[in-house]
Amino acid sequence: MNKSVFTWPGYEQDDLAHHRIIAYLTMDIQKSPAWTAELLQNIHAAMSGTLPFWERPGNAYCLYIYPDHVEIEDDYSDATEQKVRIPIETFLAAVIAWQQMIAAECKSNKK
């Protein structure tokens, strides 16, 4: 990842859920355009009601997508509160920004 800090419209530095989103995208989605596209497809399917639920186990987290929220569970934490519940609109905005960041980095690397 480059030296810049990843954020998105609506990002709040003091929101622990926003930190979990960044950690999830960084560790489990990484800079994979295919994984990001799959994630967006399933978010939209859940939001539309086409998909009632979707789960994606990853390297460090497990993601659960529901029509109105997502939950990101830390697979390796000893803390009692491992799942973080996030409004789906917030998560969607972050994933769209992640996709844009990946695309911009790919484009600049081709120069």
Residue, then its C-alpha position, 0 to 999 in steps of 0.5 A: m500500500n502506498k504511504s497515503v492514508f485510505t479514507w472515503p467520503g464520510y470517514e471518521q477518524d475516531d470511529l472504531a468501525h471505520h478502522r475495522i473497515i480499513a483493516y478488513l479491506t487491507m488484509d482480506i480484500q487487498k488490492s485485488p480488483a476481482w475481489t473488490a468487484e465480487l464484494l461490490q456485487n454481493i453488497h448490491a445483491a444484499m441491498s436489493g434483497t436478491l441475496p438475503f445474506w452473504e459470508r466471506p471468510g478471509n485471512a484475518y476477518c470474516l465478513y457477513i453482509y445483510p440487507d441493512h448492515v455488515e458485520i466484520e468479525d476479527d478471527y484472531s482477537d481475544a476481545t469479547e466484542q469481536k464483531v463490529r456492526i456497520p451500516i451497509e451504506t457506510f461499508l459500500a462507500a468505503v468499498i467504492a473508494w477502495q475500488q477507485m484507489i486500486a484503479a488509480e494505483c494501477k493506472s499510475n503504475k502503468k505510466 
